[in-house]
Every structure is written in C-alpha cells, then in structure tokens.
C-alpha cells in the first residue's frame, strides 16, 4: 500500500530524525555565516536556504510516511519522467559557468540531476535485488545496467562530471555489496580505467585546469589555483578552536570563493577550528552508523540496497567536498549534504533520509 492507516508517529526513527535536524541546523548556521554581510545584514541566500530547509523537512516527513516499497514498485514511471527532465535540460536548460544543468523558473532554479539521485538509487534497489554472483558475469551485469546508461550520459553531457562520477561509484558500491566474482571485478576496473582515459580526452579546458591545479595549486595562484589556496588558508587560520562565529577573515572579507556552496566546510573550520570540523565529521559518522544499523535489521534485500546506496551517496559527497577544501581532490563542484547552500540538494537528501526512515519504520514488516 502507498500509506497504511495505522502508521503512527511513534514508529518514526527518533535517533535518525534528531541527527537529520542537527545537520540542518549546522547547515543553516554555516550558510548564514558564509552569506552574512555587516553592511547588508541577513543575506537573501540565507532566507532562501531557510525556505528550502522548511521544504526539505516536509519532503523528509512525506517520504517517511510513503511506503518505500511503493517507490520501488513504480520506479520505472519516475525513471521515464526523470530522463525526460534531463533531456529537457540538455536542450533548453539554463547555462551557468559553462554548464547546462538547471531549469530556470524565475525566482529559483531546479537541478534535475540532483533529483535523479533519488531515482538512480531506487533503480539500483529494483535492478539488483535478485542479483546472484554465481549466475551473473560481466555481460549480464552490463545488460542489467543498460537502463542506467541514458541518465548517466545525459548528466555527463551537461557537463556535470561530479554527479556522473557519483552515479558510477554508487553503482560500483552496490555491486560490491551484492558480491561479484574477482575476474568480473578486475574486468570492471579495467573498463573504468579506459573510461577515465576517454573522459580526460573530452574534458573542457577549465576542467583539465582543475585537475592540474589539484596537483600543483601554486602553478596558477590567481586563477584556477585560487580556490584551493584560499580554502587552505581559511582552514589553517582557524587553528584548534577557530576565530568565532562570523569572525572568519577569509570568509567575511570575501577572499574565499563559493564559500556558501563548495567551500562551506572551510568556513566552518575557520570559525570553529579543528574542533568544530571534527564534531561535524563525528555527526556524519553517527548518521552512517545508524543507517548501517537499519540495513542490518531490515529483512528485505532491496531495502538493504537502498540503505547502502544512500549511505554511499552521503559519504561520497561529504568526503569529496571535505577533500576538495584541503586540496586532496580536484574541485568538482560537489556540495556537502545538508550543509552547503542549494534547494535541489536539500530536497534530494531530505527525501533520501525520508526513505531511510520509511525503511526503519517498516523494518520488521509490520507496516
């Protein structure tokens, strides 16, 4: 059933919900600080993020109430709608910074590739719930994954290499989780290397510059290396305890670019120091621990796949975002879940947290 009448708030996963709300509060404070101006006061970015947060909470509650089995059952309808949106974006979408990823609605923009993360994860739960490593070789894995190819290519062509890469990594995590033969794994790794070579040959100049800058940021300190250098300065200047809320010089004096999105972790570390950044990491680790608990308890294979996929997505985006800020990875425009500014990402991750809650509510098949 879509929603069963006996569903009650008493079945909600309180622990999961508390962690979710803590992350929302941390994110809202971080966006407030990153967008604050002493002259102008409260920024419009913060106001918009607050509205997105409210909408995110609504989607969290909605997806918690909806039976996740319903989503899996009708995922192909969502898949078709999602692919059509990605095609529309590629044809007539809003262009910004060399990428065509958004649909412009005037007051706000929607990024369909973000929303498709929900569809991608549910598709994985549907496609690989009957996976059997003894029967499925590389050919059958490829055949089983054919439906995932069109959305991957559409996102890749926008170009949104960060999201496309995330799609592939989650797909790989699910295969490892379900179990594959060693020779199949080696074949997939070799194919991935060939794909990376092909991708490198088709990158835009600014994308190649990001990779080269990652290796040596000082090669272009006022160009492509500026972001990483300023981020490192911000994090390092925070020290152990930080400079205090709204007292970060790199962020408040606008030396740090994209401080409300890609480099929001740098703002947190500058203002709250190593302790503040460490506490945020611990909060995410507690979230991962809770999701793993739910995955272990639930009895259904597709629910386990959903838990693993969602945790992988949150982990990958969190790790990549943090790694970007300290120069361990190239800048690829991956926002930090729940923390970075962005309406599409807020709704996407809130919805996925709702799916986890829905699984937790029904983990003993009682609803």
PyMOL commands that set and color helices and strands:
alter all, ss='L'
color gray80, all
select helices_A, chain A and resi 9-11+14-35+44-65+68-73+75-92+112-127+138-144+146-156+161-178+182-201+205-215+217-220+226-238+249-252+264-297+301-325+343-361
alter helices_A, ss='H'
color red, helices_A
select strands_A, chain A and resi 94-96+99-104+109-110
alter strands_A, ss='S'
color yellow, strands_A
deselect
rebuild
show_as cartoon
